[in-house]
Amino acid sequence: KEKIVVDKQEILDNNSSKLSGSIKVNSISKSFNENSILNNISFSIPKGKIFGLVGVSGSGKTTLLKLIVGFYKPTKGSVLFDGKDVLKYNKAIRKSFGFASQENCFYGRLNSEENVRYFGQLYGLTEDYINSRMDNVLNLVGLYDSRKTLADNLSTGMRRRLDIACSLIHDPNILILDEPTEDLDPNLRKEVLGMIRTINREGKTIIMTSHLLGEIENICDTVCVIANGKIIKMGSPDELKKEYSKDFEIHLQTSSAKYNLLLKGIKADKTIKKGNSVIIYVKEPEKVLSKIISHARLKKDKIISLKVSRPSLSEVFQ
């Protein structure tokens, strides 16, 4: 992770000079030598939203993040932050970005508070400003009680939180998270996602990548799918699911599990049995639901669970 140094005179009291936070990517292309990574990508991110980048490994997600924050210079195109080119106004704009990479950027022999303080110094913040922000940042990421614990002695989940805390000390408008839940167990992923929601409620725009489509589906306002260096599709999770599947899923489990008899005469586009339950794909779930309930009553079959949903984002992505 690149260490960003901002001239002290550029940091004004109370961050009054900060920009609001809208991002516009204009026809961005990026190549390294003859290797084309991104090709003519354009999109906008409004202030205060959670924006998810999805794609297989090597699709260009991390490269795009570094272009947005100004770490890389595009081969073609530009990135605008509140209408200003991030490269032309690099120092002034970078203080509005926080970047937490896949690799931990802190120092293991410093404790949590010392790490956050050090990164504040790298940003050129005064000691008074760092002190005024420290408790809030540590509370926000759930590290207040571990502020004196050496980073080497923190758990995996706490280390991820510390990495994000170091990216928040200068109170950025935009927080960029590259695979924030990678290598975490389900419980720790849930904790980190909860923390991301809390940070977003503070008014910060969040851009994140993830291989875990369930996470993106549950937390992001907009999802951008990248493949072979291009945007394949972009929209809200619900919009993507509606566009790629006209069907609803009815998840059904009964005590008898005799679904051939229970679903006889019911028109479905597809039926898949999974263990003791069944998934029924239909376009008009209301009509089918009433028939399922009626058939179950007639056959005295107890319904254990019955749920209607759209196909998951993972299914849409595949």
Summary of the structure (lengths in Angstrom):
residues: 318
radius of gyration: 23.8
end to end distance: 31.2
largest distance: 78.1
contacts: 980
relative contact order: 0.13
helix: 37%
strand: 27%
